[in-house]
Amino acid sequence: MKIVLLGYMSSGKSSVGKLLARQLQYRFIDLDQYISEQTQMSISNIFAKKGELFFRKLEHKCLKEVLNHSKDDQIIIALGGGTPCYYNNMDIINEKDDVTSIYLKVNIENLFNRLWREKENRPLIAHYSDKEGLEEFIRKHLFERQFYYLQAKHNIEVSELNIEEVAETIQMKINQ
């Protein structure tokens, strides 16, 4: 089984994915980290030097590689926040029988608080210097992306859960 975690920036995909992988003894792949390793560039540098369109094409290619050419079937993949929204990535994920997609849904207030603290590390929001502008961006962006996120096989509200509780909830969902 492959478990694909998706959700907005800072929804906990990587943190939960690493914990879940340890608990289930699965291999963990962070798609952004995979892309960085393939290109020998950080995601921020790819955006800055090559642009978002280049990145999204590369992201699509790498997602297909990870899903189709993985050496083992027991992996957890944490997607980038925008991965589900481009090309036909959600179709590719959901059409596979051995893949379970899970949307980690976080409320706006929690997303804003997390992203404000770490915005310098996020290419799409690094330029925001005012809280109101960032919150408005998150609201609009999340609204646009929600359509894709809600195509996941499972949707889990994680706003009030710690990573251990999220991992436990995911395990209950996949064992149903």
ChimeraX attribute file (.defattr): number of C-alpha atoms within 10 A of each C-alpha:
attribute: neighborCount
match mode: 1-to-1
recipient: residues
	/A:1	14
	/A:2	22
	/A:3	24
	/A:4	24
	/A:5	26
	/A:6	28
	/A:7	28
	/A:8	25
	/A:9	20
	/A:10	21
	/A:11	23
	/A:12	24
	/A:13	26
	/A:14	22
	/A:15	15
	/A:16	23
	/A:17	27
	/A:18	21
	/A:19	17
	/A:20	24
	/A:21	19
	/A:22	12
	/A:23	12
	/A:24	13
	/A:25	12
	/A:26	20
	/A:27	17
	/A:28	20
	/A:29	19
	/A:30	20
	/A:31	19
	/A:32	20
	/A:33	17
	/A:34	15
	/A:35	20
	/A:36	16
	/A:37	11
	/A:38	11
	/A:39	12
	/A:40	12
	/A:41	14
	/A:42	14
	/A:43	19
	/A:44	19
	/A:45	13
	/A:46	19
	/A:47	17
	/A:48	11
	/A:49	11
	/A:50	11
	/A:51	12
	/A:52	16
	/A:53	11
	/A:54	12
	/A:55	16
	/A:56	17
	/A:57	13
	/A:58	15
	/A:59	23
	/A:60	17
	/A:61	13
	/A:62	17
	/A:63	22
	/A:64	14
	/A:65	11
	/A:66	15
	/A:67	19
	/A:68	12
	/A:69	10
	/A:70	12
	/A:71	9
	/A:72	10
	/A:73	16
	/A:74	18
	/A:75	24
	/A:76	28
	/A:77	25
	/A:78	26
	/A:79	24
	/A:80	20
	/A:81	19
	/A:82	19
	/A:83	24
	/A:84	26
	/A:85	16
	/A:86	15
	/A:87	13
	/A:88	11
	/A:89	18
	/A:90	18
	/A:91	13
	/A:92	16
	/A:93	23
	/A:94	16
	/A:95	10
	/A:96	12
	/A:97	9
	/A:98	13
	/A:99	20
	/A:100	20
	/A:101	22
	/A:102	24
	/A:103	24
	/A:104	25
	/A:105	20
	/A:106	21
	/A:107	15
	/A:108	15
	/A:109	13
	/A:110	15
	/A:111	21
	/A:112	23
	/A:113	13
	/A:114	15
	/A:115	21
	/A:116	18
	/A:117	9
	/A:118	13
	/A:119	18
	/A:120	14
	/A:121	12
	/A:122	14
	/A:123	15
	/A:124	14
	/A:125	17
	/A:126	15
	/A:127	11
	/A:128	15
	/A:129	11
	/A:130	9
	/A:131	12
	/A:132	11
	/A:133	11
	/A:134	19
	/A:135	19
	/A:136	13
	/A:137	16
	/A:138	20
	/A:139	15
	/A:140	11
	/A:141	13
	/A:142	20
	/A:143	11
	/A:144	12
	/A:145	18
	/A:146	16
	/A:147	12
	/A:148	20
	/A:149	26
	/A:150	18
	/A:151	17
	/A:152	23
	/A:153	14
	/A:154	16
	/A:155	18
	/A:156	15
	/A:157	13
	/A:158	19
	/A:159	17
	/A:160	11
	/A:161	12
	/A:162	11
	/A:163	18
	/A:164	13
	/A:165	13
	/A:166	23
	/A:167	21
	/A:168	13
	/A:169	15
	/A:170	20
	/A:171	14
	/A:172	10
	/A:173	14
	/A:174	13
	/A:175	6
	/A:176	5
